Amino acid sequence: MKRRIPVLPIIAVLTALVAGVSIARMQTTRKPTEPPSPPARSAFQRTVAAVGLIEANSENIRIGSPLAGIVEEVHVRAGDAIDAGAPLFRLETRHLRAALGDADAALQVAKSEVGIASAELADVRQQLALAQSISDKRAISEDDLQRRRHAVATAEARLARAHAAVEAAGAERQRVRVEIERSIVRSPIAATVLKVNIRSGEFASAGALAEPLLVLGDVEPLFVRVDVDEHEAGRVRAEASAVASLRGNASITSPLRFVRFEPLVIPKRALTGDSAERVDTRVLQIIYAFERKDARFFVGQQVDVFIDDPKGRA
């Protein structure tokens, strides 16, 4: 009697082998990759590591418009160095110039009313003086004399009203001129234009905006705002040495000079994505100034900051 070979188990084994080979061939082989630049390293034996953000020493000044209107001309471009009071952009002012013409005309009318009221007052005063000069009291009644006195008082009041109208017209004219001056937005400080978000012909809304029309800042020198986790804040000393290294290019470094502590501890905003990081961490912000000027540092860049801690833990 012949022994029968089990066919099904053999087919199952062959199928598994074929599937395994196919899966192995489909797997991509990953070659080890080197980072484009080496990570930043501290030169201190003991250090407090933190992340900083480069900013202007005046902080970023967000420029808006006090008036709403069409932008007629933008006077600056990003990167321009400007003086305090320099014009940044100008709004269209045709309606204000027309209002100024009306105010000028109203002022002239008010001044002419003063002349008329002055002439009327001089006339009634002359008539009163003439009546009072009559020696024979029977020639003029007391009622007539009283009416002349009232006419003088009325003319004086009209002249005072005319003078007040001149002042009001002058104030209105000055108000329109101020509005025309406000249509020219000027720089509050000597600074560098960091960003321009408005163009000629665009409508500028008044008040606070989510996206400012311009961003200015004094970049001589640049500052860096460093976030130090609250559990390491006690290790930082004002006199300690500090070095900043540019994110993505650790070879670009600069020593830092301590400026001040920001006394308010705030929630951490720029998270690193580390799985061990606590999202409820609070940070102490420290302001440093760059000791070395480098054209490769720009406002808004992130830097790795290492602060010397000679008495701390390694």
C-alpha positions as CSV (number, residue, x, y, z in Angstrom):
1,M,0.0,0.0,0.0
2,K,1.5,3.3,-1.1
3,R,1.9,6.2,1.4
4,R,0.0,9.3,0.3
5,I,2.0,12.6,0.4
6,P,0.2,15.5,2.2
7,V,-0.3,18.0,-0.6
8,L,-2.2,20.8,1.3
9,P,0.5,21.5,3.9
10,I,3.2,21.7,1.2
11,I,1.1,24.2,-0.8
12,A,0.6,26.2,2.4
13,V,4.3,26.3,3.2
14,L,5.2,27.3,-0.4
15,T,2.6,30.0,-0.4
16,A,4.0,31.4,2.9
17,L,7.5,31.4,1.5
18,V,6.4,33.2,-1.7
19,A,4.5,35.8,0.4
20,G,7.5,36.3,2.6
21,V,9.9,36.8,-0.3
22,S,7.4,39.3,-1.9
23,I,7.1,41.3,1.3
24,A,10.8,41.4,1.8
25,R,11.3,42.7,-1.8
26,M,8.7,45.4,-1.2
27,Q,10.4,46.8,1.9
28,T,12.4,49.9,1.1
29,T,16.0,50.1,2.3
30,R,16.6,53.3,4.2
31,K,20.1,54.7,4.0
32,P,21.4,56.6,7.0
33,T,21.2,60.3,6.4
34,E,23.3,63.0,7.9
35,P,21.8,66.3,9.1
36,P,22.5,69.3,6.9
37,S,24.3,70.9,9.8
38,P,25.5,69.6,13.1
39,P,23.3,70.4,16.1
40,A,24.2,73.3,18.4
41,R,26.5,72.4,21.3
42,S,27.3,74.3,24.4
43,A,30.8,75.5,25.1
44,F,30.2,75.6,28.8
45,Q,30.8,72.7,31.2
46,R,27.5,73.3,32.9
47,T,24.8,75.1,31.0
48,V,21.1,76.2,30.9
49,A,19.8,75.5,27.4
50,A,16.9,77.5,26.1
51,V,15.3,78.7,22.9
52,G,15.2,82.4,21.9
53,L,13.5,84.5,19.3
54,I,15.3,87.5,17.7
55,E,13.5,90.8,17.9
56,A,14.2,94.5,17.6
57,N,15.4,96.2,20.8
58,S,12.3,98.4,20.6
59,E,10.2,95.3,20.1
60,N,8.2,95.1,17.0
61,I,6.0,98.2,16.5
62,R,2.8,97.4,14.7
63,I,1.7,100.4,12.7
64,G,-2.0,101.0,11.9
65,S,-4.0,104.0,10.6
66,P,-6.0,106.5,12.7
67,L,-8.3,107.0,9.8
68,A,-10.0,104.7,7.3
69,G,-9.4,105.4,3.6
70,I,-7.7,104.6,0.4
71,V,-3.9,104.6,0.5
72,E,-2.6,107.2,-1.9
73,E,1.1,106.6,-1.6
74,V,3.5,104.4,0.4
75,H,6.8,106.2,1.2
76,V,8.9,103.2,2.5
77,R,10.0,99.7,1.6
78,A,11.0,96.8,3.8
79,G,14.6,97.3,5.0
80,D,14.6,101.1,4.8
81,A,16.1,102.9,7.8
82,I,13.9,105.9,8.7
83,D,14.1,108.8,11.2
84,A,11.5,109.6,13.8
85,G,8.6,111.4,12.2
86,A,9.4,110.2,8.7
87,P,6.2,109.7,6.6
88,L,5.3,106.0,6.1
89,F,2.2,106.2,3.9
90,R,-0.5,108.8,3.1
91,L,-4.2,108.4,2.7
92,E,-6.3,110.0,0.0
93,T,-7.6,113.4,1.3
94,R,-9.8,114.9,-1.4
95,H,-12.9,115.0,0.8
96,L,-10.8,116.6,3.6
97,R,-9.4,119.2,1.2
98,A,-12.9,120.0,0.1
99,A,-13.9,120.4,3.8
100,L,-11.0,122.7,4.3
101,G,-12.2,124.9,1.5
102,D,-15.7,125.1,3.2
103,A,-14.1,125.9,6.5
104,D,-12.0,128.7,4.9
105,A,-15.1,130.2,3.4
106,A,-17.0,129.9,6.7
107,L,-14.2,131.7,8.4
108,Q,-14.3,134.6,5.9
109,V,-18.1,134.9,6.4
110,A,-17.7,134.9,10.1
111,K,-15.0,137.7,9.9
112,S,-17.3,139.8,7.7
113,E,-20.1,139.4,10.3
114,V,-17.7,140.8,12.8
115,G,-17.2,143.9,10.6
116,I,-20.9,144.4,10.2
117,A,-21.5,144.0,14.0
118,S,-18.7,146.4,14.7
119,A,-20.2,149.0,12.4
120,E,-23.7,148.6,13.9
121,L,-22.2,149.0,17.4
122,A,-20.4,152.2,16.5
123,D,-23.6,153.6,15.0
124,V,-25.8,153.0,18.1
125,R,-23.1,154.2,20.4
126,Q,-22.9,157.4,18.4
127,Q,-26.7,157.8,18.6
128,L,-26.6,157.2,22.4
129,A,-23.8,159.7,22.9
130,L,-25.7,162.3,20.8
131,A,-28.8,161.8,22.9
132,Q,-26.9,162.0,26.1
133,S,-25.2,165.3,25.0
134,I,-28.5,167.2,24.8
135,S,-28.6,169.6,27.7
136,D,-32.3,170.2,27.6
137,K,-33.8,167.0,29.1
138,R,-37.2,168.0,27.7
139,A,-35.9,167.5,24.1
140,I,-35.7,163.8,24.5
141,S,-37.8,161.4,26.5
142,E,-36.4,159.0,29.1
143,D,-37.9,156.1,27.1
144,D,-36.1,157.1,24.0
145,L,-32.8,157.3,25.9
146,Q,-33.4,153.9,27.4
147,R,-34.1,152.4,24.0
148,R,-30.8,153.7,22.8
149,R,-29.0,152.2,25.7
150,H,-30.6,148.8,25.0
151,A,-29.7,149.1,21.3
152,V,-26.0,149.5,22.4
153,A,-26.2,146.5,24.6
154,T,-27.8,144.4,21.8
155,A,-25.1,145.5,19.3
156,E,-22.4,144.6,21.8
157,A,-23.9,141.1,22.2
158,R,-24.1,140.7,18.4
159,L,-20.5,141.7,18.1
160,A,-19.5,139.1,20.8
161,R,-21.5,136.5,19.0
162,A,-19.7,137.3,15.7
163,H,-16.3,137.0,17.4
164,A,-17.4,133.6,18.8
165,A,-18.5,132.5,15.3
166,V,-15.0,133.5,14.1
167,E,-13.4,131.4,16.8
168,A,-15.7,128.4,16.0
169,A,-15.0,128.7,12.2
170,G,-11.3,128.9,13.0
171,A,-11.5,125.8,15.2
172,E,-13.3,123.9,12.5
173,R,-10.7,124.9,10.0
174,Q,-7.9,123.7,12.4
175,R,-9.8,120.4,12.9
176,V,-9.9,119.7,9.2
177,R,-6.2,120.6,8.9
178,V,-5.4,118.2,11.7
179,E,-7.3,115.4,10.0
180,I,-5.3,116.1,6.8
181,E,-2.1,115.8,8.9
182,R,-3.4,112.6,10.5
183,S,-3.8,111.1,7.0
184,I,0.0,111.0,6.8
185,V,1.1,108.2,9.1
186,R,4.6,108.8,10.5
187,S,7.2,106.7,12.2
188,P,7.1,107.1,16.0
189,I,10.8,106.4,16.4
190,A,14.0,106.1,14.4
191,A,13.8,102.5,13.1
192,T,14.1,100.0,10.3
193,V,11.0,99.0,8.3
194,L,10.7,95.2,8.9
195,K,7.5,94.5,6.9
196,V,5.1,96.4,4.6
197,N,1.6,95.0,4.3
198,I,-0.1,97.9,2.4
199,R,0.1,99.1,-1.2
200,S,-1.1,102.2,-3.0
201,G,-4.7,101.9,-3.9
202,E,-5.6,99.5,-1.1
203,F,-8.1,100.4,1.6
204,A,-6.7,100.9,5.0
205,S,-9.0,100.2,7.9
206,A,-8.7,102.2,11.1
207,G,-7.9,100.8,14.5
208,A,-6.3,97.6,15.7
209,L,-5.8,95.0,13.0
210,A,-5.0,91.3,13.0
211,E,-2.3,92.0,10.4
212,P,-0.6,95.4,10.9
213,L,-0.1,97.7,7.9
214,L,3.6,98.0,8.7
215,V,6.0,96.6,11.2
216,L,8.9,98.7,12.5
217,G,11.7,98.1,14.9
218,D,15.1,99.5,16.0
219,V,17.6,96.7,15.1
220,E,20.8,98.4,16.4
221,P,21.5,96.2,18.3
222,L,19.3,93.2,17.9
223,F,17.8,91.6,21.0
224,V,16.9,88.0,21.6
225,R,14.0,87.0,23.9
226,V,14.9,83.7,25.6
227,D,12.4,81.4,27.1
228,V,13.8,79.5,30.2
229,D,11.7,76.8,31.7
230,E,10.5,77.8,35.2
231,H,12.2,74.8,36.9
232,E,15.6,76.1,35.5
233,A,14.9,79.8,36.0
234,G,16.6,79.8,39.4
235,R,19.9,78.7,37.8
236,V,20.3,81.8,35.6
237,R,22.3,84.7,36.8
238,A,22.4,88.2,35.2
239,E,26.3,88.1,35.2
240,A,26.5,84.7,33.5
241,S,27.9,84.4,30.0
242,A,25.5,83.4,27.2
243,V,25.9,82.4,23.6
244,A,23.3,82.2,20.8
245,S,23.5,79.8,17.9
246,L,21.4,80.2,14.8
247,R,18.8,77.4,14.3
248,G,19.8,75.3,11.3
249,N,23.3,76.6,11.1
250,A,25.1,76.1,14.4
251,S,28.3,77.6,13.0
252,I,26.7,81.1,13.2
253,T,27.1,82.2,16.8
254,S,27.3,85.3,18.8
255,P,28.0,86.1,22.5
256,L,25.1,87.7,24.3
257,R,24.9,90.6,26.8
258,F,22.3,90.5,29.5
259,V,19.7,93.3,29.3
260,R,16.9,92.4,31.8
261,F,14.6,89.8,33.2
262,E,10.9,90.0,32.2
263,P,9.3,89.8,35.7
264,L,6.1,88.1,34.5
265,V,6.4,84.3,34.1
266,I,4.1,83.2,31.2
267,P,2.9,80.0,29.7
268,K,5.3,78.4,27.2
269,R,4.2,79.1,23.6
270,A,6.9,77.7,21.3
271,L,6.7,73.9,22.0
272,T,9.5,71.7,20.7
273,G,7.4,68.7,20.0
274,D,9.3,66.5,22.4
275,S,7.1,63.7,23.8
276,A,8.5,64.3,27.3
277,E,7.7,68.0,27.2
278,R,4.9,69.3,29.5
279,V,2.4,71.5,27.7
280,D,1.6,73.3,30.9
281,T,5.2,74.5,31.4
282,R,5.7,78.2,32.2
283,V,8.8,80.1,31.2
284,L,10.8,83.1,32.4
285,Q,11.7,85.4,29.6
286,I,15.1,86.9,29.6
287,I,16.2,89.7,27.2
288,Y,19.8,89.6,25.8
289,A,21.5,91.8,23.3
290,F,23.8,90.5,20.5
291,E,27.4,91.5,21.1
292,R,28.5,90.6,17.6
293,K,26.8,92.1,14.6
294,D,26.1,89.6,11.8
295,A,24.1,90.2,8.6
296,R,22.8,86.7,8.8
297,F,20.8,87.4,11.9
298,F,17.2,88.6,11.2
299,V,14.3,89.6,13.3
300,G,12.0,86.6,13.8
301,Q,14.6,83.9,13.6
302,Q,15.0,81.3,16.3
303,V,18.2,80.7,18.1
304,D,19.5,78.1,20.5
305,V,20.8,79.8,23.6
306,F,23.3,78.4,26.1
307,I,23.7,80.2,29.5
308,D,26.7,79.4,31.7
309,D,25.8,77.8,35.0
310,P,29.2,77.3,36.8
311,K,27.6,76.3,40.1
312,G,24.8,74.2,38.7
313,R,24.4,70.6,37.8
314,A,26.2,69.3,34.7
